[in-house]
Amino acid sequence: MKVINNYKDNISRDEPLQTKEGVDCYDNYFPFYQPIIELSSGKVAGHEALARTRTQYGDIVSAGALFVDSVIPINKKILIDRYLRNRAITNFSQYNDFEFLTLNISPGWIDLLEVSQISPTIKMIEQAGINPGQIVIEITEQNGNLENIKRLTQEYHQAGIRVAIDDFGAGHSQIDRIIEVEPEFIKIDMKLFKAACKGGVAANVALTLAEFSNRSGSKIIFEGVETEEGLHFAIDCGADYVQGWLFNAAVAKPDKSNIYYEQVSDLKKSYLARKKQRITFLAKENKLVSEKVLELCQYLRATSIDGSTIKKSLISALTRLGVLRYYICDSEGTQISANYEMKKDVDVVTLNKKHIGYNWCHRPYFPLLHAMNDLDTDHLVVSTPYKDIVSAQLCKTYGVFISSAKVLLIDVLVADETLY
C-alpha cells in the first residue's frame, strides 16, 4: 500500500481538486476485477477494474451509485475515483500473465482537467512501474466535450496507453468519438447485446455495429455474456473478447489466465456444432433454390423470355421455396420487365410494372454477376441477406445471365444464418 499512501500525499500537493472529506472515506472503497476472455486463445487476456464498497451489514456491492449521486460533491467523487484507479493499477502490477487492465473514466470529468495538467492516470502508471501498454482506458457515457476527450486520449496514446470506447450502441451515436479517438477496443453496449440475443431489430443493429468496429480496426469486446447462446451470438458478431457471468462476476483478485480454457473450448465446440447444423440446412435449401432458379432460366430462354407463362408446377415449386418475385434486366442493370410477383400457396404469377426502367447495377451482387459471366456462363451469383422492403422479411437475390444481353434476378426469402 506504499504507492497508495504516496498518492494520497500527491493529491494534496499536485491536484487542484481536493477535499479533506474525500480522503476520509477511502478505506470503504476498493476495486474488484472481472475477467475478459480472448476467444482465439481461450485465456483471460485482461480484467476490467470495477468500483466496490461495503454496506453497513458487510455486503460487498457496486459503488456505481456514488458517481451518479448529485448530492455528493464532485471533488469527493474524483478523489475516490482516482484512489480506486491507483489501487487497481498497483494491485495489477503484481500480476505478470495478463495483457491488460481496463479502467473506466467519465468524459465529464475529463472536462475538469486543465489543458496543461498531466493526466493523473499516467502518473499512477509511472509510480507503479508497469508497462503503459497494459492499461486500457475505457471512455464511458456519452457526455463530455469531444475536443477534450480527443486531447486526453492523444496524451494517453503518446504515453503508450490504449483506449476503448465503452457502451457503443447506447443512446446517441458515438461514431464521432471513434473517428476522433481511433480506439484500440470497442465495447458493445451491454443492454443492446442482451436485447440482440433475442433477435429482431436489436440483433441487426448489434451485427452492424460489430461489422463497423471490425472495419475500423478496433478489437471488439462483448460484455454481459451470461449464457451459452449469448456467447454463440457474440461469436457470430465477430467478437474478439467476451466478459460476463457465463465465466465470472467481478472478483477480489484477478483470475488465473488459463482458468476458463476448457470451458471456452467446450463452448466453441458447441458453437461449431450448432453452426454446422444450421449451415448444412441452409446449404440444402440453397441448393434446391439454385436448381429451380436455373430451371426457370432455361425455361425463359426457351420461351423467348416470356416470364408470365411458366408452367404451374414450376410456379408451385418456386413459391414453396420462398421466391417472392423475379424480373429481367439488361446487361447494365436496367430493369426491362415487370416484376413477376409470386405468393406462397397461390400458383399464379401477377405483374407489377412499377420498377420498369429502374437500374440495379449499384447493388453489391451485380458487378460480381457481371464479371463472373465473362468467366463462366450460367454462373449463379447470390447476394448477402437483406430485408426486403415490400415484405419486410429477410431475403437474398439470385442472379444469372439468360443471354449476353439479359439478366434474370430472383428475390427469395431466406432463414437467417446468425444463431440467435
N, C-alpha and C positions, 0 to 999 in steps of 0.2 A: 504493500500500500504506500510505499515511499513516494512513488511518482504522483499518486493521487494527492497526498499531502502537499507536495511541492506545487501541484496545480492549484490547490486552494490558495496557497500563498501568491501564486502568479495572478490569480483573479484579482486580488486586492491591489496588486501593483500595476497590472497591464490592461485590465478590461474596464472600459468606461461604464459598462452595465453591471452594477454590483449592488447587492443589498445584504445587509447582515442577516436578515430574516432568511434569505436563501441558503446561506451557509449552515444555519442551524438545523435544517431538515434533510441534509444529505443522506444520513445513515438509513433513512427509511426507503430509499430508492436504490435499485440495483438492476443490472442487465441480465436478461435471460437470452438464450440463443436457440433459434430454430434452424434446423439443418436445411441446406439447399443441395439437392442431389443432381449431379450431372448424369444425364441419361446415357450418354455414349460410354462412360466408364463404369457407371453404376455405383460410384463412390460419392461421399459427401465432399463437394468441392468447396463449400463455404457455409457460413451461417449469417442469419440476419439478427442483429442485436435489437432486442425489444425491451422497453422500459417496464419494470415491475415494481410493485410496492406491497406492503403487508398491512392488512386490516387490523383493527383493534382485537380481532379474535385470532389473529395469527395466520389467516389465509393469505396466500400469495395471489395477487390479481394484477391485471394490466394497469399501468399508470397512465394510460392514454387520456383518461378523463381530465387529468391535471392540466394538460396542454391545451384543452379547449374550454376550460373553466374561465369565464370572463371576470370572475371575482378575484382570481389570483393574479397578482402583479406580473407584468411581462418580464421584469428583471428577475424575479424569483424563478419563473419558468425557464428562462435562458440559463441561469446558473445551474439549476438541477439538470437540464438537458446536457450541458457541457460536462458536468460531473459524470453523468451516465456514459457519455461518449468516451471520456478519458478512461473511465474504469473498464469499459468494454475493450478498448484498444490495448490497455495494459494487460488485461487478462489474456487477450488473444495472442499477445507477444510470447506467451508461454507455450504455444502450440505451433508445431512446425510442419504438420502434414495437411494443411488446408490452403487452398488457392486464395481465398478472400474472406473478408468480413464486410458485411454491408451495414451502413449506418444511415438512419433517416435524418433529414434536415428540412425544415419548413422554409419555403421560399419567402414567406412573410418575415421570417427572422433574418434572412439574408439582407433584406432592405435596411435592417438596423445597423449593419456593419458600415463603418466609414470606408470610403474608397481607398484610403491609404492604409487601412488596417489589415494586418496579416491574418488569414483565417486561423481561428483558434484550433481547428482540427489539424491543420498542418503542423502546428506547434506540438500538439499532443503526439502525433506520429513520430516527430523528431525526438521527443522525450522518451518515447517507448523504444526507440531504436529498431523499428521494423521497416521492412521494405514498403514504401508508399503504394506500390502496385498491388499490395494485398488488401488495400482498403477501397471499398466501393461506396460512394456517397449516393444515396437514393434521394432524389428531389421529389418530395411528397406534395400532395394537394395541388391546387390549381391557381392559387393566388400568388402574389409577388410580382415584382417588376421584372420583365423579361431581360432587360439590359443588365440589371444587377445579377440575375441568375447566370447570364452569359459571362459576365466579368468574373464571377467567382468560380464557375466551372472551368474557365480558361486557366485560372490560378491553380485549380486542382490538377488539371491536365499537365500543366507545366511542372508541377511538383511530382508527377508520376502517379497520381491518384486517379482511379477510374470512376465513372459516373453512370448512374442508372436513372431512368425516368420511371417513377412508380405510378401505379394506378392508371396505366394507359388504357383509354377507352371509357374512363369515368367522366360523366358530366360533359363539359365543353372539351373540344378537341385540344390535344397537346402537341399537335403536329408542328406548330411553330417552335416549340421547345426542342423537338427532335432535330429540326433543321438547324437551329442556332447552337445547340449544345453538342450535337453529334455524340450521343451516349454510347458507351460500350455495351450496356444492357438495357433492355426494356422489360418492365414487369407488367403483364396484362392485369387489368383490374380484377380483383377477386370476385366482386359481385357480378360483373359481366361474365366471368368464366363460369360461375356456378349456374347462372341462367342459361348460358350457352350449352352446358352439358345436357340440358333438357331439349335441345333442338330449337327449331324456329328461327326467327329473325336474329336473336342474340347469337346463335351459333354461326350464322353467316357473317355477322359483324366481327366476332372473335377470329374466324378464319381469315377475314380480310385484313384485320389489324396485324395478325401474325405474319401474313404474307408481306405486308408493308414493312414490318420490323425486319424480316429476313432480307428484303431488298435494300433496306437502309444500312445493312452491315452490322446491326446490333444483335447480340445474343438474346434469346427470349427466355424469360423466367415466368412460369405459371405458378402462382401461389393459390392456396385454398384447395389443393388437390386432396380430396378426402376419400375417394372411392376408386376401385379398380376401373370403373367405366370413365371416371373423370380423368384418370391417367391416360387411358386409351385415347380420349378426345384430345388431350394436351399433345400427345404424340402425333395425332393426325394434323394438328395445327402447326407442327414443326418445332415443338418446344426443345430447347437446349438443356434447360434446368427446370426442376419442379420442387415445390416445397408444400407442406401441408400435413394434416393429421394422419393421412394414409401412412406416413412414415413416423412423424413425431410432432408433438406440440413443442413450444419453446421450453427449454430445459436449462437448469442452472449452469451446467458445464457443457461445452461443445461435444457432440457425439464423435466417436471414432470414425475415421474416413471410410472404412470398409464394412461398417456395421449393417448397412442395408443392401449390400452387394447381392446376396442370394435372393432377397425379396424383389429387388429391381429386375434381376434375371428372370425370375418366375413370372413377374408381371409383363415383361416384354414378350415372353413365350406365349402367354395367354393372349396378348395383343396380336401377335403374329398369327396365331391360330384363328382368332375371330376375323382378322383382316383377310386371311386366305379364304375362309369360308365365304365371306361376303364378295370378294373379288371373283371367286370361282362362279358364284351365282350370277353376278353381273356380266361376266365374260360369256356365259352361256346365253344370257339374254341378248347381249350384243351380237353374238354370232347369228342368232335367229333373225334379229332385225336386219343385219347386214345382208343375209341371204335374200330376204324379202325385198330389200331396197334394190339389190342387183336384179332381182326378178322384175321389179317394176321398171327399172332402167331398160331391160331388154324388151319388155312389152312396149314401152313408149318408142323405142327405136323401130319396132316392127309395125307400129300403127301410125307412123308419121307424127308422133308426139301429140296424140290426142289424149290429154290427161283426164278427160271426164268420162271415158267409156271403158275403163278397165273392168275386168270380169269380177263378179260379186265374191267369188272365192278368195281372190287376192285382196279385195277391199276388206273382207272379213278378217283375213289373216293380219293385215296391216293394223286394223283397229284394235284387235286383240293384243298386239304388241305395243300399243300406245302411240301409234302415229297420229299426230294432230292435223298435219297438212303437208302437202308437197307443192312445189312450184318450180318454174323453169326460168333461168336467167341466161343472158348471153354470156360469152366468154369473159366479158369485162365486169360482170356482176350486176347488170341492169335487168330487173325482172321483166320478162316479156309475156308471162302468162298470168292468169288469175291464180289466187290461192285455191287449191283443191282441198276443201275442208272435210275432215272426217270426224265422226263421233262414235264413241265406243258403243258396240251392240246395235249400231244402225248402219246397214250395208248400203249406204247411199253417199255419193260424193256431191257436195254443194260448192258453188263457185263464189268467190269473193274477189272482186276486181279492184279493190281499194289500193293495193300496193303495186299495180302495174306501173312501170316507169321508175320505181324506187331502185336505188343502187346499193348493193350489199358488199361491195369489194372491201369495205373498211372492217368487216367482221374478221377477227383473227384467223379463222379457219380458211378464208377464201384465198389469200395469197399462197398458202400451203397447197390447197387444192389445185390452184393454177399451175404451180411449179411441178407438182407431182404428176400432172397429166402429161407433161413433156417427157417424163422419165418412165412412166408406167401407165399405159392405157387401162382404163377400168379400175384405177386405184381409188379406193373409197377413203375419204377423209372424214373424221368425226371430231366435232368441236368439244371443248370442255363444257361441263354442265353450267347452265344459266337459268334464270327464272323467266319463263315465257310471259310476256306482257298480257296476252289475252286470257290465258287460263290461270295465270299466277302459280303455275306449277313448274317444278324443275324439269328441264328438257335438254336434249342435245340436238344439234343439226348434223345430219349425214349429207355428204355431198359427193357427186360423181359426174363426170362428163358423159352426156348422152352422145354427143358428137363433138367435132372440133370447135363448133360454134355455140353449143348449148350445154348448160349445166343443170342437173337435177338436184334440188335441195329438199330435204325432208326433215321436218321438226318432229321429234319423238320424245314422249315422256320417259323419264328415267328415275330409278331409285338413287338416292344419294350414296356415294361411296364412303362418306365420312361415317365413323362409328359414333353415333350419339342417339 
